[in-house]
Amino acid sequence: MPCRVHPLVPALLAGLAVLAAAPRAAAQVTASPQQLDTIVVTAQKREQQVHDVPIAISAYSGEFLDDLGIDGFEQLGHYVPGLQTQVQSPNNPGFVIRGITSDSGDATSEPRVSVFQDGVSISRSRGSVVELFDMERVEVLRGPQGTLFGRGAQIGAIHLIQNKARNASEGGFRFGFGNQDETYLTGHANAPLVDDRLYGRFAVFHQRRDGSVDNLSGGALNGRDTQAFRGALRLDLGETGGLDLILNHQQDTPPGTAFRSGVIPTRQGRTDFWDAPADLNRGRALGLDRTVDSATLLGEFRLNDDWSLSTITGWRRFDSTEEFDADGSQADLLEFAEIARGRQFSQEVRFQYDAGGRFRGFAGASLFDESGAQRVPFATDERSLYALLSPRLSAAVGGLLPVVPLLNPDGTPNTGLAAVPIHPALQQMLGLPALLPLKPVHTEEYANHGDVQALEVFADGTWSMTDRFDLTLGLRYTREKVESGYEALHHGTPSVLGLFLPSFPDSVAFPNALFPVTDGRLTASDTFSSAVGRAVANYRFTPDLNGYASVSRGRRPDLLQYNDGAMEQVPAEIVWSYELGLKGTAAGGRFVYDLAAYYYDYSNFQAQVANPPGTLPLFVTTNGGNAHATGFEASLMQRFGERLTGFLNYGWIDASFNAVDDDGKPQALAGNRFRLTPEHTVALGLDWRSPVGGGHELYVRPNYSWRSKVYFEDDNAPGIAQDAYGLLNLNVGVRLANGWDVQAYAHNLADEEYLIDAGNTGMQFGIPTYVPGSPRLYGVRFARDF
């Protein structure tokens, strides 16, 4: 399929000499004050300068993250072409790479976008958000990365590389204050413990900010409260290698998420989202309590001049409880909680070969063992729930039940119907009394469980066919055993609504209202085998210009899930990727560029959709058929002088479902754009520094990110979208001669109003909810390294 190039692309390419891309720094070597710093990455399991890697990759140093004030995933997504990040809370993130979303919290669902921390997968949605403090660098790889990173990296990987202990005595800290009563502190200390043998490092992070949305029921929403620490040890074995042990702990206790109803007014009579308080039930009881712990052991051993051995051992667990009001209103309609647990262990062994000749590569094996569960308690006032669902209930039984308005004339929730009058025909059919009382408080719950054991073997090699031409071939074989389970439990008195829901009379939920009680846990298990791979041709046109072409196969594993009363299998999603790239430097190293064009062909696309009314669960993964994506990305960076640097990132993607399936039949989502996928994204910024006398230096760092319209659901429902918007950020500060750094920052300086999500659980019941993005946030920070 030909690539449709948007008219904006030539204009951007014409501006290559003006600005440039994703700044890169980590292991930096500067040839002159006018050249841009270089970076060394390990995306291909060996150290390479980023412009030599034949992959669409953005790499950011910890220094760059600090300079731009990026300390969370929600900000990172604005600066990487092809990457979108949506963080409702640390427990509920969404990662999107080139149109593919990974955000399900279901324990049976496999991620499409992998998140790695020092080589260990942390991809489970409820445990993947970690703070970006004391970082060496972040690498974002776009395109199928299963060969390099394994199962789950179907369309890309985010790799977080933390600073390790090293043979140096050093430290630093950064603290500050901001609006919304923000307090912020991060710091690290590193020291040798045994001369030239054992080193230690310790780092801490704290950030707390009140919610930006007041809640009439008490407290505030959309805030932040995170504490984290990291301990690291390195055992230096000299020329033979070394061992790194990293321990991480993070605790998140932010207030609740501001799901805002656009249908049910607050007690102040308002349904707008901006400059108006929310009215969510349970007040301060809403929110998250999440703990994430991990231990990682990295080993590097030189076996001889040609061979080395690398090992990665990872253990990880997360425990979270989140209380949320899914109807986003004062009505006691959809009161939910989510209790998620996850445990995993992984072991990778990799042999690497490099004799300095024309071939270099690696081969190895890995073991992954994971167990997770998600429990979802539900509570409702049956009087309100009946009013909400009465049109559907009445229609299901031929108009034999009364229809009750959801709201009273004054806009308050209608709870006036204490008992449902039963039509004589229904009385006779079901043996019911004339009146059935509705419960002010009804509770029930469902739970899902997932266990995975996966064994993988992999090999990847690069042949230098000539001094300029390299060919890389990689293959990974996976055999995985998957077990999934589902159960729904009943609490106390039966629900009246369960007699008529979810669909009368074929399958009733009774004695529950929404989730039909199961006879114990329903389980299904199976074993799957698969292979993914890549072929990459890389050509060095000049020492400063590389081009590459790649073909790769990605896979999202088969899914075993509960749907409409039984366990079902959703076949593996397969993508074939075709990519061309060009990256290099110009103007004596002052200009760096990275261009990529790609085409993706999907089969068995696993789309998350709302189930038809009367079918449970509320949302389900289904085989959406065939889909495609065509895109172009540009990352550009220019050093205009010793004290001025600029960057520009641009991404364009046309990602949508095909018109017909393999049999030529029309597809349900034909022509729809992928959810959370804007067609255009732009990020640009400047870093200007100037001496101000006395050895002090002033700096100004403005940056702006813009994205076009985005749909929040694959069905592209009207009104469940965010129009184009842009965010302006600014960091201004002075680096004092005595080593102190004083910085003032503002995120969303123009106080732009935008949504980070819409639809959500409420959409299934005809009352979609909306989550507003962060307003203007500003403050000051003080830093010192020693």
N, C-alpha and C positions, 0 to 999 in steps of 0.2 A: 504494500500500500504506500503511495507516495507521501512524503512528509509535507504537510501544508505549513508553510512558513508565514508567520504573522507579519503584517507590515511594520510592526515596531522593531522587529529583529534587525533589519538592515540599518535602521537609525542607531540602534545600540552599538552595532558593530562599527559604525562610522565614528563612534565616540571612544574607541579603544585607547586613544592617546590621551584621554581626559581623566578617566578614573579607572579603578581596578578592583579586583575581587577579593574573595574570602581571605583575609590576611592570614599568613601562616608563619608560625615561629615556634620553636621548641629547642632542638639542638641547632643553634644559630651560628652561622659563620658569615661575617660581613667583610667583603673584599674592599669596600671603600664606603665613606659616609654617604655616597649617593646611591649605592646599590640597596636593593631590598634584601632582607634577611632570608636565609634559606631554612628549610625545615626537613627533618628526617622523620619518616613515618615507618610503621611496621605492618601496613595493611596486607602485604604479601608474605608475612611471616619472616621477613628479613629487612634490615635497615636499608632504606632508599630515600633519596630526595624526592619530595612529593611530585615534582614535574617529571620524574622518571617512571612513575607508576602508571601503567596503562589502564587506569580505572578512573571513573568520575569520582573524585574524592575531595572533600574540603577538610582542612586540618586547622585547628585553632589552638594556640598555645594558652597556657594558664595566664600568662601576662596579658594576652589579648582579651581574654574573658574578663579579667579585672579592669582593663582599660575601658571597656564598653559597659561595665556593670552587669555582665551576664552571670548570674548565679543560679539560674534555674532553667529547666527544659523549656518552659513556656516562652522564654526570651530567645533561646538558641534557634528556634524554628524560624525566626525572622531573618536570619543571616546566612542561611544555607540554601542555595537554589535547589528546588525539588523537595525540600523538607518542610513539613508543617507539624507543629506541635500544639496540642490542645490539652490543657491541664485544668479540669474542673476542680480537682483536689489532688493531693499527692497519691490518693488511692484510685483515682479515676482519670488517667491520662489517655491521650490518643496520639499515636505517632503515624505520620503519613510520609511516605517517600514515593515520589513520582506517581501519586494517585492511589497508592495502596495503603489502606488504613489498618492499624493494629491497635484495637482499644477494648476488646471484649474482656470482661472480668469473669466470664464463665470458666470454671475449672476444667471443662472438657475442650475448650477452644484453644487452638494453637496460634501463636503470634505469626504475623507475616514479616514484620520488621523486628530484627533482633537488636537488643541492647546488651552490650558486653561491658564488663568492668574488669580490666586487666585480663582479658581472655576468657572470662567466665560469663556464661549467659545469665542475665538477670531480666529476661524478656517477659516474664509473667506480669501482666498489666498492674496488678495490685502491689507488686514489689519492685517495679522498674524505676520509679522516680527516686533518684538520689541526688543529694546536693553536689554542685560542681565547685568544691572548695579544695584548695591545695592541689590543683590539677597540673600535671605535666602537659597534657594536650587532650583534645577531643578530635577523633577522626570520624567523619560521616561518609560512608561509602554508599553510592547509589548504583542500583542495578542488582541483579541476582548475585548473592555472595555465598551461596550454599557450599561451594567448593572450599572457600577459605574459612567460613565461620559456621557451617553446619546447618542442621535442621532449624527452620524458623527464619533464616535469612533469605527468604524468598525474593525479596525485592530490594533489600538493602540492610545495612547494619550501622548502628551508632556505637562506637567503641570509646569508652572512657578510660584514659590512662592516668592513674594517680601518681603523684610523686612518691618515690620509694626512698627508703633510708639510704644515705650515702656517706662517704668518708669526708665529712666536713662539719664544722661547728657553725651553725647558722640558724636564723629564725626570723620571724616577722609576725606582725599582727595588723589588723584593720578593724576599726570599730566606728560606729556612727549612729545617727539618729535621723528620723524622718517623720513625715506626716503620718496620720493614722496611728500615732504613738509607736512608731517603729523603733526597735532597738536591734542593733546588728553587731556581731563580733565574729571574727575568724582569725585564726593564728596557727603558727606551726613552730616547732623547734626540732632541730636535727643535731645529733652529736655522735662521735665515735664512742663506743662503749668499751671495746678492746682494740688497741691500736692495730690498724691495718687488717682487722679480722671481723669485728662485729660492730654494726652501726645501728642506731635507733632513731626513730622519727615519731612525732606525735602531732596531730592536728585536730583542731576543734572548729565547730561552726554553730552559731546561734543566730536565729532571726525570728523576730516576733513582730507582727503588725495587726492592729485591730481590723475588723472587717470594714469594708468600704460601703456596705449596704446595711443600714439600720433595719432592725426587725421589730415590728410593733409588738410581737409576742415576747420580746426580751433578747438582749444581746445584739450582735451584728454578724453579718455573713460575708463570705469571700475574703477572709483574712488569712494569716499565716502564723504558724508557731512550730518551729523546727529546731531540734537540738541534734547534733551529730558529733561523733569523734572517730578518729582513726589512729591506730597504732601500727607501726611498721618496724620490722627488723630485717637486716641484711647480714647474712653470713658470707663473707668474702673468701672464696677458696683459691684466690690468686688466678693464675693462668688457666686453671682447670674449670673455673666457673664460679657459681654462687647460688645462694638460696635467698628468696625474699618471702617473708611472711607478712600479710596485711590483714588486719582485723578492723571491721567497720561496724558501727552501731549508729542507727538513726531512729529518732522518735519524733513523730508528727502528731500534734494535737490542735489543728486549726479549727476555727468555728465552721458552721455548716455552709453548704453551697447554696447560693441564692437562685434556686429555681423560681422563676417568676411566671405566674399565670397571666395569660393574655385574655382570659375569659371571666374569671371570678375576681371581682374587685376586692381591694383591701377594705378594712373597716373604715378607712378614710374615703372610700368610694373611688379608688384609682386603679387603673389597669396599665398605666404606663410604667416603664422600667427605669427611666432616667430621673434623677433628682427626686425620687419618691421612695419612702421606706417599703420594705417587703412586709408580708403578714403571714409568716410561716408558723405552723404549730410547733409546739415543744420548745420554742425559745432557745435558751442556752443549752438545752439537751442535744440540739442538732450539732453535728460535727464529726470529727474523725479522731480515732486513737489508733495509731499504727506504729508498729515496731519492726524494723528490718535489721537483721544481724547477718554477718557473713565472715568467713575466714577463707583466705586464699594463700596457697603456697606455690610459688613459682620457682622452677629450677632450670638453670642453664649450665650445661656441662660440655666442655670441649673434649671429644674423644681422641682426636688426632688433628693433624693439620687440615684435613678435608671434611671430617664429620663432626657434628655436634648433636647434642640431645637436649630437647626442651620438654619440660613437664609442667602441667597446670592442674592443680588440685583445688577444687572449689566446694565449699559447703555454704548453704544459704537457707534462711528461713524468714518468713514474714507473717505477722499476725495483725489483722486490722478489723476494727469495728467502726462502721460509718452509719450515722443516723441521718436520714434525709426525708424531706417532705416532697414527694413526687408530684403532687398536684399543685405545688407552689402557691398555696392560698391558705386562708383562714379556715377553710372547710376541712373537717376530719374525713377526708376521702381516701387518699393513697399515702398512708404513713408507713414508710419502709425503713428497714435497716439492712445492712449487708455485713456479714461476718465472714471474712476470708482468711484462709490459712494456706500456707505453702511451704514445702520442704524440698530441698534438692541437694544432690551430690553429683559431682562430675569429675572425671579424670581424663586428661589427654596426655598422650605421649607422642612426640614428634621428632623424627630424625631428619636432620638437615645436611645437605651435601653442597659444598662449594670448594672446588680445588683451584679456582682462579682460571678455569678453562671456559669452554663454550657452553657447558651445561651446569646448571645449578637447580636445586629443587629440594623438595621435602616429601616425606611420607610418614603416616602414623595412624593412630587409632584413638577413639575416645569412647567413653562410657558415660551415659547420662541417666540418672534415676530421679524421678520427681513424683511427688504426691501432693495433691491440692484439694481443697474443698471450699465451697461457697454456700453459705446458709442465708436465706432471705426471709426474715420475719415480716409479717404484714399486719397492719391494724386499720380498721375503718369504723366509721359510724354508719351502720346499715341504712339509717334514714337518709343521710346525704348520698350514699352510694346508690340507693334505690332511685332517688330523684335524678341522679346523673344517668343511670342506665335504663330508666323506665321506658323511653321510646324503643330501645332495642328489645327489652323484655316483652313489652306489649306486642311488638311486631312478631316476636318468636312464637307467641301462643295465639296468634290470630286476633289480636286486639282484646283479649279477655282479661288483661290487667290494666289498671289505671295508669295514665301518664301524668307525672308530677313535674312541675317546673323545678329546675336546679336551684334557682334563686328566688327569694322573696321580692316583692316590689321595691323594697329599699336596698336591694343588692346583697343582702346577707344570705348565707347558705340556708336552704329550705330543709328544716328538720322536723316539720310539722306532722308528717305521716308516721304515727307510732306503730301502726299495724296495717298490713296490706289486705284490703278486701278481696276475697277470692271469688271469682265468678262461679256460679253453680256448676257450669260445665267442667271447670277444673276441679271443683270439689268432688264431683262424681268420678272424674277420670283418675285422680290421684288420692282420693280418700282424705281430702284436707278439710279443716274446719273453715268457717266463714271468714275468720280473721286470723292472720299470722303476724305475731308481734315482731318488730324490728329491733335489733340490739343497738344500743348507743355505742357499745364497744365490742367489736368482734376481732379475734386474732387467729391467724393461721400462718403457715410457712412452708417453703419448699427449699430443697438443697440439691446441689449437684456435686459430683466427686470425679476426680480424674487422676489416673496413675499412668506414668509412662516410663518404660525402660527402653533405651535406645543404644545400639552399638553401631559405631560408624568407623569405616576405614577410608582413608583418603590419600591422594598423591597429587602433586603438582610440580611441574618442571618447566624450565625455560631454557630453550636452545638459542644461542646466538649464531644464527645461520651465516651471517656476515658481520662485519664490524658495525653495521648500521641496523640490521634486521634481526629481531627477536621473535620467536614463536613460543607461546606458552600454552600448555595443555594441562587441564586439571580435571579430576574425577573424584566424586565422593559417593560411597555406597552406604545406605542406611537401612538397618533392620530394626524395627521398633514394635514393641508390644504395647497396646493401648487398652486401658480398661476405663469405662465411663459408667457413671451411675446417677440416678435421679430418684428422689423421693419427695412426697408432700405429706405433711403432718397436720393433724387436726387438734385444735385447742378447745376443750370444754364444750359449751353448748353449740349445737348445729346452727348453721346459717340458713335463714329463710331464702336468701337470694340464691343459695346453692341449688335450690330446687329447679331454678330456671336458667342458670348459667353453667357452663359457658354457652351451650346451645341446647335448647329444649326441642324435642325430648330425647335426642340421640345420645348425648353424653352430658350428664349433670355433674357439678362439682360437689354436690351435697356429700358430707355435712359441711364442706368449706364453701366459701363464696366464689373464689376465683380459681384455686388450684386443686383439682380433683385429687382426693386422697388416694395414695398408692398402697398396694398391699406389700409393705416393706420397700426395700430399695430395688428399683429396676436397674439391671446392669447389662452391659454388653462389652465384649472384648474381642480383639482381633489382632493379628500380626500383619504388618505391612512392610514391604521392601521397596526401595526406590533408589534411583541414581540421578545425580545432578552433575553438571560439568561446565567447563568453559574452554573456549579456544580463543586466544588473543594474538593478534599480529601487531607488533610495535616496530615503527620505523623512525630512525633518527635522521631527519632531513639535514640538520646541522647540529652542532653541539648545543644550540639554544632552542631547537624546535623538534618536538616529537609528535608523531601521529600514531593512532592506533585504531584497529577495528576488532570488534569482539562479537562472538556469538555465545550465548550461555543459556542454560536451562535452569529454571527455578521451580520450586515446589512448596506448596503449603500442604502439610500432611492431611490424610483422611481424617474425617471428624465423625465421632460417635456421639450422638446427642439425643436427648428426649424431645419428642414432638408429637403432640396430639395423642397422648396415651400410650406411646410405645417408643422404644429406642430405635433410632434409624442411623444409617451411614450416609454421610455426604462425601462424595469422591474427592480425591486430592485435586487441588487447584494447580494447574500447570501453566507456566509462562515461558515463552521463548523470547529472548531479548537479542536485539541487533543494535549495535552502537558504533558510532564513529566519534573519535575525539582528537582534539588538537590542543597541545599545551606547550608553553615555552616562555622565553624571556626575550626582551628587546631593549633597545636604547641603553645598551651597556649594563643591563641588569636592573634598570630602574622601572621597567614595565614587565608585569607578569600576567599571563592570560591562560585560561583553561576553558575550552569550548567543547561541548558534547551535544550530539544529536542522536536520538534513539527511537526505536519502534518496538513495542511489546505486543505479543499476540497471546491472549489468555484463552484457556479452555477450562470448563467446569469452574467458572468464577464463583467463589464462595461469597455471596452477598448476604449481608445481614439485613433482614426485612422484618416489618411488623407482620405477625401472623394474622390471618383473617379473623374478624370478630367471632368470638365463640371458640377459638382455638388457643391452646396454651402450649408453651409459654408465650409471653407477650411478644418477644422478639426471638427470631430463630435464624440460623444460618442455612441458606438454601443454595442450590446449584443455579446460579444466575445465567448459566450458559456461556457464550463466547463474548469477549470484550477485547478492546485494543487501546493502546495509548501511543501517541506520537508526541515527541517533545524536543525542546532545545534548551540548553543552559549555557550561561556565560558567567565566568568569574574573572574579574579584572582588577588589577591593582597597579597603581602608579605612584612612584616617589617623584614628586615635582622638584624637590630640593632636599637639603639635609634636614629641614624642619617641617616639611609638609608632605603628607601621604594621603592618598584617597583610595577608596574601593567602591566597586559596583558589582552587584550580583543580579542576574536576571534569569528567570525561568518561565518558559511557556510550555503548556501541556494541553493536549486535546485527548482526554481520557473518557471513553464512554462505552456503553454496551452496544454490541452489534445488533443489526436489525433482525437477523435470523440465526437459528442454531445450526448444528451440523446437518440436520435433516431438512433444512430450508423452512422451518416453521418460525413464525414471528415470536420474538422473545418478549417476556413481560416487561422488562426494563429497557426495551429497545430505544436507543438514542439518548438515554439519560446519562448525565455526567456522573463520574464517581463522586461520592460524598467527600467533604472536607478537602476538595481539590480545586483551588482557584486556577483559572486559565493562565493568568499572568501574576508573577511576583517580582518585586524589585526591592533591593536594599542598597543604599549608598551611604557613604560617610567620609569624613575627613578627620585627620589627626594633625593638628597644628601646634607646634611648640615654639616658644620664643623666650630668650633670656630677658630677665627684667632687672639685672644688676645684683651684685653681691653674691653671685653664684646661684641665684634662684632661677627657676624656669616656669613660665606660665604655659599651660596647655588648654586647648579647646577642642572638644571631640563631639561634634554633632553627627547624628546618623538618623536616617529616615527609612522606614520600610513600608511598602504598599502592596496590597493584594487585591485582585479583582473579586467579583462576586463568587460566593461559595455556597453550595447546598450542604445541608447537614444530614440528609438522608439520601440513599440511592434512588428512591422513587421521585426525587426532585419535587416534593410537595410544595405547592404555592405557599408563600409566607414562611416556610421553614428554611430560611436562607439569610445570608448577610451580604448586603451590597458592598461594593468596593470601598475600601477605607485605607488610611495611612496613619502611621504612628511616628511622631517625632520625638527623639530622645536627645539629651544633651548632658555631657559631662564637662565641667570646667574646674580647673584646679591649678595649684602651684606646687611644684616640687622644691622644697627648701634646701638650702645648701647644707644644712645639718642632717639631711636624710629623711626628714618628715615629708609626707605627701598629704595635702589638704584638698579635698575634692567636694564639689557640690554637684548633685545629679538631679535629673528630672526624667522620668519615664512617662511617655504619653503627654508631652509638654503642652500640646494643644487641647488636652482633655477630650479627646475624640470618643464619641459614644459608639460602641460596637458590641456585637454578640460573639461569644466563643462557642456557643452551642444553642440548639433549638430543637423542639420536638420532644425527645426524651420519652420517659415512660408515660407521661400524661397524654401524649399524642395518641396512644392506643385507645384512650377513653374519650377522645374528642376534645381534650383540654390541654393542648401542647404547652410546654413550659419553655422559658428562655433564660439563658445564663448570660448576664452582662459581663463584658471584659473589664479589666482594671481601669479606673479613672487615673487622673494625674497623680503620680507618686513622686515625691521629691525629698531630699534630705542632704546631709553632709556626712562625709566619711574621712577618717584620719588613719594614715598608714605609716608604718616604719619597718624597715628591714634592718637586721643586724647580723 
